Amino acid sequence: MRLRIDCAYDGADFSGWAAQPTLRTVQGTLEAALATALRVPEVRVTVAGRTDAGVHARGQVAHLDVDPDLVTSSAGRSTDPPLDALALRVDGILPPDLRVRRISEAPAGFDARFSAVWRRYAYRIADAQELADPLVRGHVLTWPRRLDLDAMNAASAPLVGLQDFAAFCKQREGATTVRTLLDLSWSRDEAGRAVGSVRADAFCHNMVRALVGSLIAVGEGRRPTTWPAEVMAGRRRDAGVRVVHAHGLTLEEVGYPDDTELAAQADRARAKREAIDA
């Protein structure tokens, strides 16, 4: 059976999602806990989107293929449904900066990575002295100057759509930098902090943090509203684009189509990936 695992984590003390020898990663920590709970030597999970070192997640999604008998036996004497019992057992093994929110049986055709149609991130900034809050410093960037969100929204609008984001991505050999940015907007939350919400079919390495860095330059008046679009049109990294700190960024949500479309979406995304890698 295929399990869908919804999880959340504070990325501060993780070296990103992807498992790496000798480093503490989200994937490595989660897989170790799942293997212990299921009483097997090892397991391998597939994730919706790999997050970089220091980036947080509130709505990360992964999947795991497992023998149903292992799930049943792992419940032990628990009277809870086996998947609920498994989620509780895994949470009891995990450290406090990584939580499993739920474990459920995935619908037919579900693939955490390839069935996803979008990922949504938020970047939070405290841009005034009175907004600085030590209690949220781990996931909010403190910025010394007030930002003009109207200017940042004006600069964000031309970036939306199917475009080449090479100017905002750390290049990886053989990987495309073409993405569909579905929306990018700025508003203030209840506390008055600036929040950038960005949603795309997928993101390349450092893309969101570089976009935010260019928009901050607009928001504090150092660059005109046309500058980020001009940078993107250049299709190469611009020395003027600052990649902001990872800790202000959180993966909030992953979007999937209706259950009847999961397999078809996965086939389309997998074919596109294979074409890129060919």
BAVO-965359 format. One record per residue (C-alpha): y, z, x; residue in three letters; residue number from 1. Coordinates in nm, 4 decimals, always signed. Layout:
N
<atom v="Y" w="Z" u="X" type="ala" seq="NUM"/>
...
//
This chain:
278
<atom v="+0.0000" w="+0.0000" u="+0.0000" type="met" seq="1"/>
<atom v="+0.3603" w="-0.0541" u="+0.1074" type="arg" seq="2"/>
<atom v="+0.5930" w="+0.2442" u="+0.0953" type="leu" seq="3"/>
<atom v="+0.9705" w="+0.2255" u="+0.0612" type="arg" seq="4"/>
<atom v="+1.1422" w="+0.5010" u="+0.2566" type="ile" seq="5"/>
<atom v="+1.5052" w="+0.5858" u="+0.1772" type="asp" seq="6"/>
<atom v="+1.6620" w="+0.7979" u="+0.4474" type="cys" seq="7"/>
<atom v="+1.9899" w="+0.9314" u="+0.5858" type="ala" seq="8"/>
<atom v="+2.0938" w="+1.0521" u="+0.9280" type="tyr" seq="9"/>
<atom v="+2.3753" w="+1.1786" u="+1.1439" type="asp" seq="10"/>
<atom v="+2.3755" w="+0.9346" u="+1.4332" type="gly" seq="11"/>
<atom v="+2.5655" w="+1.1516" u="+1.6811" type="ala" seq="12"/>
<atom v="+2.2620" w="+1.2605" u="+1.8822" type="asp" seq="13"/>
<atom v="+2.0530" w="+0.9453" u="+1.8387" type="phe" seq="14"/>
<atom v="+2.0526" w="+0.6471" u="+2.0746" type="ser" seq="15"/>
<atom v="+2.0624" w="+0.4159" u="+1.7747" type="gly" seq="16"/>
<atom v="+1.7858" w="+0.3192" u="+1.5334" type="trp" seq="17"/>
<atom v="+1.5467" w="+0.1159" u="+1.7490" type="ala" seq="18"/>
<atom v="+1.2704" w="+0.3007" u="+1.9338" type="ala" seq="19"/>
<atom v="+1.3260" w="+0.3131" u="+2.3106" type="gln" seq="20"/>
<atom v="+1.1132" w="+0.4830" u="+2.5752" type="pro" seq="21"/>
<atom v="+1.2507" w="+0.8209" u="+2.6892" type="thr" seq="22"/>
<atom v="+1.5420" w="+0.8074" u="+2.4406" type="leu" seq="23"/>
<atom v="+1.5837" w="+0.9946" u="+2.1120" type="arg" seq="24"/>
<atom v="+1.6111" w="+0.7328" u="+1.8382" type="thr" seq="25"/>
<atom v="+1.5973" w="+0.7383" u="+1.4598" type="val" seq="26"/>
<atom v="+1.2966" w="+0.5079" u="+1.4453" type="gln" seq="27"/>
<atom v="+1.1018" w="+0.7032" u="+1.7042" type="gly" seq="28"/>
<atom v="+1.1740" w="+1.0362" u="+1.5359" type="thr" seq="29"/>
<atom v="+1.0885" w="+0.9086" u="+1.1875" type="leu" seq="30"/>
<atom v="+0.7674" w="+0.7374" u="+1.2983" type="glu" seq="31"/>
<atom v="+0.6494" w="+1.0502" u="+1.4790" type="ala" seq="32"/>
<atom v="+0.7061" w="+1.2628" u="+1.1678" type="ala" seq="33"/>
<atom v="+0.5305" w="+1.0111" u="+0.9419" type="leu" seq="34"/>
<atom v="+0.2325" w="+0.9920" u="+1.1773" type="ala" seq="35"/>
<atom v="+0.2033" w="+1.3703" u="+1.1832" type="thr" seq="36"/>
<atom v="+0.2307" w="+1.3963" u="+0.8045" type="ala" seq="37"/>
<atom v="-0.0285" w="+1.1218" u="+0.7493" type="leu" seq="38"/>
<atom v="-0.2537" w="+1.2596" u="+1.0267" type="arg" seq="39"/>
<atom v="-0.2751" w="+0.9300" u="+1.2160" type="val" seq="40"/>
<atom v="-0.2033" w="+0.8530" u="+1.5839" type="pro" seq="41"/>
<atom v="+0.0980" w="+0.6314" u="+1.5144" type="glu" seq="42"/>
<atom v="+0.2776" w="+0.4280" u="+1.2502" type="val" seq="43"/>
<atom v="+0.5345" w="+0.1475" u="+1.2610" type="arg" seq="44"/>
<atom v="+0.8200" w="+0.1141" u="+1.0138" type="val" seq="45"/>
<atom v="+1.0402" w="-0.1882" u="+0.9386" type="thr" seq="46"/>
<atom v="+1.4074" w="-0.1174" u="+0.8717" type="val" seq="47"/>
<atom v="+1.6752" w="-0.2911" u="+0.6649" type="ala" seq="48"/>
<atom v="+1.9315" w="-0.2867" u="+0.9450" type="gly" seq="49"/>
<atom v="+1.9300" w="-0.1395" u="+1.2938" type="arg" seq="50"/>
<atom v="+2.2270" w="+0.0871" u="+1.3553" type="thr" seq="51"/>
<atom v="+2.3858" w="+0.1324" u="+1.6980" type="asp" seq="52"/>
<atom v="+2.4051" w="+0.4559" u="+1.8926" type="ala" seq="53"/>
<atom v="+2.6304" w="+0.7080" u="+1.7188" type="gly" seq="54"/>
<atom v="+2.6431" w="+0.5229" u="+1.3852" type="val" seq="55"/>
<atom v="+2.5444" w="+0.7221" u="+1.0752" type="his" seq="56"/>
<atom v="+2.3541" w="+0.6220" u="+0.7615" type="ala" seq="57"/>
<atom v="+2.3567" w="+0.7510" u="+0.4088" type="arg" seq="58"/>
<atom v="+2.1548" w="+0.4700" u="+0.2522" type="gly" seq="59"/>
<atom v="+1.9142" w="+0.3347" u="+0.5133" type="gln" seq="60"/>
<atom v="+1.5901" w="+0.1751" u="+0.3886" type="val" seq="61"/>
<atom v="+1.2606" w="+0.1177" u="+0.5697" type="ala" seq="62"/>
<atom v="+0.9070" w="+0.0261" u="+0.4731" type="his" seq="63"/>
<atom v="+0.5642" w="+0.1293" u="+0.5947" type="leu" seq="64"/>
<atom v="+0.2202" w="-0.0169" u="+0.5214" type="asp" seq="65"/>
<atom v="-0.0472" w="+0.2492" u="+0.4867" type="val" seq="66"/>
<atom v="-0.3935" w="+0.3087" u="+0.3445" type="asp" seq="67"/>
<atom v="-0.3550" w="+0.4711" u="-0.0015" type="pro" seq="68"/>
<atom v="-0.6307" w="+0.7196" u="+0.0837" type="asp" seq="69"/>
<atom v="-0.4205" w="+0.8519" u="+0.3711" type="leu" seq="70"/>
<atom v="-0.1337" w="+0.9197" u="+0.1335" type="val" seq="71"/>
<atom v="-0.3614" w="+1.1040" u="-0.1078" type="thr" seq="72"/>
<atom v="-0.5291" w="+1.3135" u="+0.1603" type="ser" seq="73"/>
<atom v="-0.1980" w="+1.4025" u="+0.3247" type="ser" seq="74"/>
<atom v="-0.0940" w="+1.5883" u="+0.0083" type="ala" seq="75"/>
<atom v="-0.3496" w="+1.8582" u="+0.0813" type="gly" seq="76"/>
<atom v="-0.3346" w="+2.1354" u="-0.1801" type="arg" seq="77"/>
<atom v="+0.0027" w="+2.0283" u="-0.3178" type="ser" seq="78"/>
<atom v="+0.0190" w="+1.9785" u="-0.6932" type="thr" seq="79"/>
<atom v="+0.3060" w="+1.7311" u="-0.6566" type="asp" seq="80"/>
<atom v="+0.2428" w="+1.3568" u="-0.6871" type="pro" seq="81"/>
<atom v="+0.1152" w="+1.2328" u="-0.3481" type="pro" seq="82"/>
<atom v="+0.4310" w="+1.0422" u="-0.2526" type="leu" seq="83"/>
<atom v="+0.6539" w="+1.3368" u="-0.3448" type="asp" seq="84"/>
<atom v="+0.4295" w="+1.5647" u="-0.1422" type="ala" seq="85"/>
<atom v="+0.4456" w="+1.3231" u="+0.1518" type="leu" seq="86"/>
<atom v="+0.8273" w="+1.3117" u="+0.1397" type="ala" seq="87"/>
<atom v="+0.8452" w="+1.6910" u="+0.1416" type="leu" seq="88"/>
<atom v="+0.5956" w="+1.7134" u="+0.4257" type="arg" seq="89"/>
<atom v="+0.7857" w="+1.4591" u="+0.6359" type="val" seq="90"/>
<atom v="+1.1167" w="+1.6353" u="+0.5707" type="asp" seq="91"/>
<atom v="+0.9592" w="+1.9604" u="+0.6861" type="gly" seq="92"/>
<atom v="+0.8735" w="+1.7959" u="+1.0190" type="ile" seq="93"/>
<atom v="+1.1989" w="+1.6080" u="+1.0746" type="leu" seq="94"/>
<atom v="+1.4996" w="+1.7614" u="+1.2527" type="pro" seq="95"/>
<atom v="+1.7998" w="+1.8468" u="+1.0341" type="pro" seq="96"/>
<atom v="+2.0003" w="+1.5387" u="+1.1401" type="asp" seq="97"/>
<atom v="+1.7453" w="+1.3027" u="+0.9813" type="leu" seq="98"/>
<atom v="+1.6372" w="+1.3346" u="+0.6184" type="arg" seq="99"/>
<atom v="+1.4000" w="+1.1393" u="+0.3963" type="val" seq="100"/>
<atom v="+1.5654" w="+1.1115" u="+0.0568" type="arg" seq="101"/>
<atom v="+1.2623" w="+0.9643" u="-0.1182" type="arg" seq="102"/>
<atom v="+0.9357" w="+0.7821" u="-0.0572" type="ile" seq="103"/>
<atom v="+0.8158" w="+0.5441" u="-0.3276" type="ser" seq="104"/>
<atom v="+0.5590" w="+0.2696" u="-0.3675" type="glu" seq="105"/>
<atom v="+0.7381" w="-0.0572" u="-0.2969" type="ala" seq="106"/>
<atom v="+0.7260" w="-0.3358" u="-0.5574" type="pro" seq="107"/>
<atom v="+0.5218" w="-0.6447" u="-0.4793" type="ala" seq="108"/>
<atom v="+0.6961" w="-0.8698" u="-0.2283" type="gly" seq="109"/>
<atom v="+0.9306" w="-0.5995" u="-0.0978" type="phe" seq="110"/>
<atom v="+1.0364" w="-0.6172" u="+0.2665" type="asp" seq="111"/>
<atom v="+1.3004" w="-0.3658" u="+0.3767" type="ala" seq="112"/>
<atom v="+1.4559" w="-0.6155" u="+0.6160" type="arg" seq="113"/>
<atom v="+1.4001" w="-0.9613" u="+0.4732" type="phe" seq="114"/>
<atom v="+1.4282" w="-0.8796" u="+0.1021" type="ser" seq="115"/>
<atom v="+1.7750" w="-0.7288" u="+0.1511" type="ala" seq="116"/>
<atom v="+2.0643" w="-0.9448" u="+0.0292" type="val" seq="117"/>
<atom v="+2.3465" w="-0.7297" u="+0.1674" type="trp" seq="118"/>
<atom v="+2.4319" w="-0.4195" u="+0.3664" type="arg" seq="119"/>
<atom v="+2.7448" w="-0.2125" u="+0.3006" type="arg" seq="120"/>
<atom v="+2.9206" w="+0.0004" u="+0.5621" type="tyr" seq="121"/>
<atom v="+3.2233" w="+0.2280" u="+0.5430" type="ala" seq="122"/>
<atom v="+3.4571" w="+0.3132" u="+0.8282" type="tyr" seq="123"/>
<atom v="+3.6674" w="+0.6282" u="+0.7800" type="arg" seq="124"/>
<atom v="+3.9954" w="+0.7059" u="+0.9562" type="ile" seq="125"/>
<atom v="+4.2206" w="+1.0142" u="+0.9417" type="ala" seq="126"/>
<atom v="+4.5528" w="+0.8526" u="+1.0282" type="asp" seq="127"/>
<atom v="+4.7916" w="+1.1454" u="+0.9812" type="ala" seq="128"/>
<atom v="+4.8071" w="+1.4925" u="+1.1334" type="gln" seq="129"/>
<atom v="+4.7592" w="+1.6635" u="+0.7982" type="glu" seq="130"/>
<atom v="+4.4365" w="+1.4637" u="+0.7423" type="leu" seq="131"/>
<atom v="+4.2662" w="+1.5889" u="+1.0571" type="ala" seq="132"/>
<atom v="+3.9710" w="+1.8019" u="+0.9443" type="asp" seq="133"/>
<atom v="+3.7418" w="+1.9597" u="+1.2053" type="pro" seq="134"/>
<atom v="+3.4675" w="+1.9861" u="+0.9428" type="leu" seq="135"/>
<atom v="+3.4349" w="+1.6064" u="+0.9124" type="val" seq="136"/>
<atom v="+3.5297" w="+1.5071" u="+1.2673" type="arg" seq="137"/>
<atom v="+3.1753" w="+1.3844" u="+1.3337" type="gly" seq="138"/>
<atom v="+3.2055" w="+1.0898" u="+1.0947" type="his" seq="139"/>
<atom v="+3.5805" w="+1.0269" u="+1.0696" type="val" seq="140"/>
<atom v="+3.7945" w="+0.8658" u="+1.3399" type="leu" seq="141"/>
<atom v="+4.1170" w="+1.0548" u="+1.4136" type="thr" seq="142"/>
<atom v="+4.4031" w="+0.8109" u="+1.4668" type="trp" seq="143"/>
<atom v="+4.7503" w="+0.9208" u="+1.5840" type="pro" seq="144"/>
<atom v="+4.9570" w="+0.6694" u="+1.3842" type="arg" seq="145"/>
<atom v="+4.9834" w="+0.6000" u="+1.0105" type="arg" seq="146"/>
<atom v="+4.8192" w="+0.2745" u="+0.9056" type="leu" seq="147"/>
<atom v="+4.9611" w="+0.0209" u="+0.6599" type="asp" seq="148"/>
<atom v="+4.6628" w="-0.0542" u="+0.4362" type="leu" seq="149"/>
<atom v="+4.8459" w="-0.3327" u="+0.2516" type="asp" seq="150"/>
<atom v="+4.8845" w="-0.5178" u="+0.5814" type="ala" seq="151"/>
<atom v="+4.5213" w="-0.4487" u="+0.6703" type="met" seq="152"/>
<atom v="+4.4038" w="-0.5863" u="+0.3359" type="asn" seq="153"/>
<atom v="+4.6174" w="-0.8969" u="+0.3840" type="ala" seq="154"/>
<atom v="+4.4604" w="-0.9478" u="+0.7261" type="ala" seq="155"/>
<atom v="+4.1087" w="-0.8831" u="+0.5912" type="ser" seq="156"/>
<atom v="+4.1154" w="-1.1450" u="+0.3150" type="ala" seq="157"/>
<atom v="+4.0843" w="-1.4578" u="+0.5365" type="pro" seq="158"/>
<atom v="+3.7805" w="-1.3068" u="+0.7121" type="leu" seq="159"/>
<atom v="+3.5694" w="-1.3054" u="+0.3952" type="val" seq="160"/>
<atom v="+3.3124" w="-1.5803" u="+0.3464" type="gly" seq="161"/>
<atom v="+3.0542" w="-1.7731" u="+0.5490" type="leu" seq="162"/>
<atom v="+3.2032" w="-1.7826" u="+0.8980" type="gln" seq="163"/>
<atom v="+3.1260" w="-1.7608" u="+1.2683" type="asp" seq="164"/>
<atom v="+3.2048" w="-1.4075" u="+1.3854" type="phe" seq="165"/>
<atom v="+3.1409" w="-1.4744" u="+1.7557" type="ala" seq="166"/>
<atom v="+3.4851" w="-1.3330" u="+1.8389" type="ala" seq="167"/>
<atom v="+3.3814" w="-0.9979" u="+1.6916" type="phe" seq="168"/>
<atom v="+3.0209" w="-0.9754" u="+1.8109" type="cys" seq="169"/>
<atom v="+2.8479" w="-0.8755" u="+2.1298" type="lys" seq="170"/>
<atom v="+2.6505" w="-1.1894" u="+2.2061" type="gln" seq="171"/>
<atom v="+2.2727" w="-1.1767" u="+2.2235" type="arg" seq="172"/>
<atom v="+2.0886" w="-1.4730" u="+2.3722" type="glu" seq="173"/>
<atom v="+1.9457" w="-1.6997" u="+2.1033" type="gly" seq="174"/>
<atom v="+2.1040" w="-1.5023" u="+1.8165" type="ala" seq="175"/>
<atom v="+2.3461" w="-1.6572" u="+1.5686" type="thr" seq="176"/>
<atom v="+2.6865" w="-1.5056" u="+1.5010" type="thr" seq="177"/>
<atom v="+2.7287" w="-1.6814" u="+1.1663" type="val" seq="178"/>
<atom v="+2.7396" w="-1.4320" u="+0.8801" type="arg" seq="179"/>
<atom v="+2.8494" w="-1.4209" u="+0.5162" type="thr" seq="180"/>
<atom v="+3.1078" w="-1.1468" u="+0.4794" type="leu" seq="181"/>
<atom v="+3.0996" w="-1.0675" u="+0.1074" type="leu" seq="182"/>
<atom v="+3.3947" w="-0.8307" u="+0.0988" type="asp" seq="183"/>
<atom v="+3.6212" w="-0.6323" u="+0.3291" type="leu" seq="184"/>
<atom v="+3.8866" w="-0.4025" u="+0.1872" type="ser" seq="185"/>
<atom v="+4.0827" w="-0.0853" u="+0.2622" type="trp" seq="186"/>
<atom v="+4.1745" w="+0.2053" u="+0.0378" type="ser" seq="187"/>
<atom v="+4.2321" w="+0.5795" u="+0.0580" type="arg" seq="188"/>
<atom v="+3.9777" w="+0.8379" u="-0.0504" type="asp" seq="189"/>
<atom v="+4.0531" w="+1.1569" u="-0.2416" type="glu" seq="190"/>
<atom v="+4.1548" w="+1.3335" u="+0.0798" type="ala" seq="191"/>
<atom v="+4.3931" w="+1.0525" u="+0.1733" type="gly" seq="192"/>
<atom v="+4.1835" w="+0.9126" u="+0.4576" type="arg" seq="193"/>
<atom v="+4.1770" w="+0.5362" u="+0.5155" type="ala" seq="194"/>
<atom v="+3.8374" w="+0.3876" u="+0.4301" type="val" seq="195"/>
<atom v="+3.7336" w="+0.0351" u="+0.5163" type="gly" seq="196"/>
<atom v="+3.4474" w="-0.0945" u="+0.3015" type="ser" seq="197"/>
<atom v="+3.2642" w="-0.3962" u="+0.4414" type="val" seq="198"/>
<atom v="+2.9656" w="-0.5761" u="+0.2905" type="arg" seq="199"/>
<atom v="+2.7768" w="-0.8735" u="+0.4330" type="ala" seq="200"/>
<atom v="+2.4379" w="-1.0411" u="+0.4214" type="asp" seq="201"/>
<atom v="+2.3855" w="-0.9080" u="+0.7750" type="ala" seq="202"/>
<atom v="+2.5864" w="-0.7947" u="+1.0749" type="phe" seq="203"/>
<atom v="+2.5703" w="-0.8836" u="+1.4418" type="cys" seq="204"/>
<atom v="+2.6055" w="-0.6304" u="+1.7226" type="his" seq="205"/>
<atom v="+2.9404" w="-0.4429" u="+1.7192" type="asn" seq="206"/>
<atom v="+3.0748" w="-0.6692" u="+1.4421" type="met" seq="207"/>
<atom v="+3.2081" w="-0.4018" u="+1.2054" type="val" seq="208"/>
<atom v="+3.3599" w="-0.1880" u="+1.4815" type="arg" seq="209"/>
<atom v="+3.5337" w="-0.4897" u="+1.6353" type="ala" seq="210"/>
<atom v="+3.6671" w="-0.6022" u="+1.2971" type="leu" seq="211"/>
<atom v="+3.8011" w="-0.2528" u="+1.2315" type="val" seq="212"/>
<atom v="+3.9608" w="-0.2450" u="+1.5759" type="gly" seq="213"/>
<atom v="+4.1480" w="-0.5700" u="+1.5106" type="ser" seq="214"/>
<atom v="+4.2615" w="-0.4502" u="+1.1686" type="leu" seq="215"/>
<atom v="+4.3874" w="-0.1193" u="+1.3054" type="ile" seq="216"/>
<atom v="+4.6107" w="-0.3213" u="+1.5396" type="ala" seq="217"/>
<atom v="+4.7556" w="-0.4881" u="+1.2292" type="val" seq="218"/>
<atom v="+4.7804" w="-0.1610" u="+1.0365" type="gly" seq="219"/>
<atom v="+4.9922" w="+0.0085" u="+1.3018" type="glu" seq="220"/>
<atom v="+5.2176" w="-0.2941" u="+1.3441" type="gly" seq="221"/>
<atom v="+5.1099" w="-0.4115" u="+1.6897" type="arg" seq="222"/>
<atom v="+4.9758" w="-0.7427" u="+1.5578" type="arg" seq="223"/>
<atom v="+5.0735" w="-0.9715" u="+1.2680" type="pro" seq="224"/>
<atom v="+4.8480" w="-1.0011" u="+0.9622" type="thr" seq="225"/>
<atom v="+4.7425" w="-1.3490" u="+1.0774" type="thr" seq="226"/>
<atom v="+4.6042" w="-1.2272" u="+1.4096" type="trp" seq="227"/>
<atom v="+4.2430" w="-1.1319" u="+1.3164" type="pro" seq="228"/>
<atom v="+4.1859" w="-1.4741" u="+1.1554" type="ala" seq="229"/>
<atom v="+4.3344" w="-1.6426" u="+1.4629" type="glu" seq="230"/>
<atom v="+4.0998" w="-1.4440" u="+1.6858" type="val" seq="231"/>
<atom v="+3.8006" w="-1.5430" u="+1.4733" type="met" seq="232"/>
<atom v="+3.8993" w="-1.9109" u="+1.4869" type="ala" seq="233"/>
<atom v="+3.8736" w="-1.8893" u="+1.8666" type="gly" seq="234"/>
<atom v="+3.4991" w="-1.8134" u="+1.8391" type="arg" seq="235"/>
<atom v="+3.4911" w="-1.6081" u="+2.1577" type="arg" seq="236"/>
<atom v="+3.5523" w="-1.2453" u="+2.2449" type="arg" seq="237"/>
<atom v="+3.9221" w="-1.1644" u="+2.2716" type="asp" seq="238"/>
<atom v="+4.0296" w="-0.9008" u="+2.5216" type="ala" seq="239"/>
<atom v="+4.2845" w="-0.7797" u="+2.2672" type="gly" seq="240"/>
<atom v="+4.0139" w="-0.6690" u="+2.0201" type="val" seq="241"/>
<atom v="+3.9242" w="-0.3042" u="+2.0600" type="arg" seq="242"/>
<atom v="+3.5754" w="-0.1949" u="+1.9515" type="val" seq="243"/>
<atom v="+3.6410" w="+0.1400" u="+1.7838" type="val" seq="244"/>
<atom v="+3.4224" w="+0.4473" u="+1.8203" type="his" seq="245"/>
<atom v="+3.0815" w="+0.4465" u="+1.6505" type="ala" seq="246"/>
<atom v="+3.1151" w="+0.7857" u="+1.4821" type="his" seq="247"/>
<atom v="+3.3537" w="+0.6600" u="+1.2116" type="gly" seq="248"/>
<atom v="+3.0942" w="+0.4132" u="+1.0819" type="leu" seq="249"/>
<atom v="+2.8319" w="+0.4854" u="+0.8143" type="thr" seq="250"/>
<atom v="+2.5715" w="+0.2567" u="+0.6572" type="leu" seq="251"/>
<atom v="+2.6233" w="+0.3422" u="+0.2921" type="glu" seq="252"/>
<atom v="+2.3893" w="+0.1156" u="+0.0981" type="glu" seq="253"/>
<atom v="+2.1446" w="-0.1741" u="+0.1173" type="val" seq="254"/>
<atom v="+2.1267" w="-0.4188" u="-0.1729" type="gly" seq="255"/>
<atom v="+1.8108" w="-0.5856" u="-0.3020" type="tyr" seq="256"/>
<atom v="+1.7512" w="-0.8413" u="-0.5783" type="pro" seq="257"/>
<atom v="+1.5460" w="-0.7778" u="-0.8915" type="asp" seq="258"/>
<atom v="+1.1795" w="-0.7043" u="-0.8251" type="asp" seq="259"/>
<atom v="+1.0823" w="-1.0539" u="-0.9395" type="thr" seq="260"/>
<atom v="+1.2994" w="-1.2055" u="-0.6637" type="glu" seq="261"/>
<atom v="+1.1956" w="-0.9813" u="-0.3736" type="leu" seq="262"/>
<atom v="+0.9248" w="-1.2071" u="-0.2313" type="ala" seq="263"/>
<atom v="+1.1317" w="-1.5249" u="-0.2658" type="ala" seq="264"/>
<atom v="+1.4296" w="-1.3617" u="-0.0944" type="gln" seq="265"/>
<atom v="+1.2066" w="-1.2393" u="+0.1881" type="ala" seq="266"/>
<atom v="+1.0635" w="-1.5895" u="+0.2363" type="asp" seq="267"/>
<atom v="+1.4121" w="-1.7431" u="+0.2495" type="arg" seq="268"/>
<atom v="+1.5436" w="-1.4853" u="+0.4948" type="ala" seq="269"/>
<atom v="+1.2338" w="-1.5050" u="+0.7153" type="arg" seq="270"/>
<atom v="+1.2495" w="-1.8862" u="+0.7269" type="ala" seq="271"/>
<atom v="+1.6174" w="-1.8694" u="+0.8217" type="lys" seq="272"/>
<atom v="+1.5401" w="-1.6171" u="+1.0969" type="arg" seq="273"/>
<atom v="+1.2585" w="-1.8332" u="+1.2351" type="glu" seq="274"/>
<atom v="+1.4869" w="-2.1376" u="+1.2375" type="ala" seq="275"/>
<atom v="+1.7455" w="-1.9426" u="+1.4364" type="ile" seq="276"/>
<atom v="+1.4862" w="-1.8201" u="+1.6871" type="asp" seq="277"/>
<atom v="+1.3259" w="-2.1625" u="+1.7286" type="ala" seq="278"/>
//
